[in-house]
């Protein structure tokens, strides 16, 4: 069973059990389940973020430095 990936453009509220990430050059906002944090392929994306930005995200949101297509490809395989 696939988990639905929510893309939120203007809403500020994040549902319980989800968190927001910003992806790509245009920093598209995605709201994804916290269960993704346990997945090795998502942890690889977090590693990219750490290498690029460190642990300091002054805007308050977690930025993932990959293109949107790659992000969608990775997250579409997670459950």
N, C-alpha and C positions, 0 to 999 in steps of 0.2 A: 504494500500500500504506500503510495507516494504522499509525502507531506506537501501541502499547498504552500507555495512561496508567495508571500504577499508583497506587492510593490506599492509603496505609499509615496506619493509625490508631495502632497500638501498637508496631510494630517500630521499633527504633532504628537498625538497620543499613541503609545505603543501598548498593545494588549499584553496582559500578564502571560508570561511564558515565552515572550518574544523579545528581540532587541533589534535596534536599527544599525545598519552599516551603510557606508557611502562608498560607491564603487565607480571606478573609471575617472577619466579626466573631468567630466562634467559632474562628478559626484552624485550620481543617481542614488536615491535613498531606497533601501530595501529593508523590510521588516521580516526577520527570519526567526525560526524557533531556536530557543536556547539549546535544544537537543543537538543541534549542529556542532556545538562546541566540542562534543565528544568524538566527532568523526575525524579520522586521520586526514582525509583530503581537505576538510575545512581547516584543520590545524595547519596544514601547509599554507593556506591562504593567510592565516594569522601570522605565520612565520614571515611571509612576504611583507606584511604590514609592519612587523617589528623591525625588519631590516631597513625598510624605507623611512619609517617615521619614529621608531623607538617606541617608548611607552607613553610619550607625551602627545596627547590629542587635544590641543587647546580649544577646539571647536566643540568638544564634548561628544563627538560621534566617532566611532571606529571607522577608519578609512581603510579600504582594501585596494592596493595598487595593482589592479589588473583591469582588463577591459570587461565590459558588461557581458559580452558573449561568453567569455571564459568563466566568469562568475556563475552565470546561469547554467552553463554546462556542468560545472562541479556540483552546484547545489541541486540540480535536477536528479542527480544520482544518489543523493543522500536520503535516508529514511529514518 
